Amino acid sequence: MKYYYAYHGPKNDNDFDWNFGYGLTSKSKRDKVTIGSEVIVIQKPDKAIDFRLCGVFKITKHYDDLTNAFPYRFELDNISKLSEYIVLNDLAMSNELPVKTGGNNGWSNVSVQTQTLF
């Protein structure tokens, strides 16, 4: 099994809701992720102050929704079952990561890592 993380970022106006799955703009990136893999979702939607951990989810299905801005989607199963989002200290996390992955070099690890999504 593989583990991934995904960023629900400022292109989104609302908090992440796993019931609607998770979408990408790239079919080829989506298709590289196998069903049964787990994804950690971090968010900082538009106008949010903090990065937040939304939970850990199992990918149960791939599907297309071409009416969505992120049409290449994953159906998710909520395995962490968090009762609320967990606020993350992106500066502290950045200082713990090696420079190669974005740590302690003037960027937060979340900001740098989100450029690759998967």
Secondary structure as the mmCIF struct_conf table of DSSP 4:
data_model
#
loop_
_struct_conf.conf_type_id
_struct_conf.id
_struct_conf.beg_label_comp_id
_struct_conf.beg_label_asym_id
_struct_conf.beg_label_seq_id
_struct_conf.end_label_comp_id
_struct_conf.end_label_asym_id
_struct_conf.end_label_seq_id
STRN STRN1 TYR A 3 HIS A 8
TURN_TY1_P TURN_TY1_P1 PRO A 10 LYS A 11
BEND BEND1 ASP A 13 ASN A 14
HELX_RH_3T_P HELX_RH_3T_P1 TRP A 18 PHE A 20
STRN STRN2 TYR A 22 LEU A 24
BEND BEND2 THR A 25 THR A 25
HELX_RH_AL_P HELX_RH_AL_P1 LYS A 27 LYS A 32
BEND BEND3 VAL A 33 VAL A 33
HELX_LH_PP_P HELX_LH_PP_P1 THR A 34 THR A 34
TURN_TY1_P TURN_TY1_P2 ILE A 35 GLY A 36
STRN STRN3 GLU A 38 GLN A 43
TURN_TY1_P TURN_TY1_P3 ASP A 46 LYS A 47
BEND BEND4 ILE A 49 ASP A 50
STRN STRN4 PHE A 51 ASP A 64
TURN_TY1_P TURN_TY1_P4 LEU A 66 THR A 67
BEND BEND5 ASN A 68 PHE A 70
STRN STRN5 TYR A 72 ASN A 78
BEND BEND6 ILE A 79 SER A 80
BEND BEND7 SER A 83 GLU A 84
STRN STRN6 ILE A 86 LEU A 88
HELX_RH_AL_P HELX_RH_AL_P2 ASP A 90 GLU A 96
BEND BEND8 LEU A 97 LEU A 97
HELX_RH_3T_P HELX_RH_3T_P2 VAL A 99 THR A 101
TURN_TY1_P TURN_TY1_P5 GLY A 102 ASN A 104
BEND BEND9 ASN A 105 TRP A 107
HELX_RH_AL_P HELX_RH_AL_P3 ASN A 109 GLN A 113
TURN_TY1_P TURN_TY1_P6 THR A 114 THR A 116
#
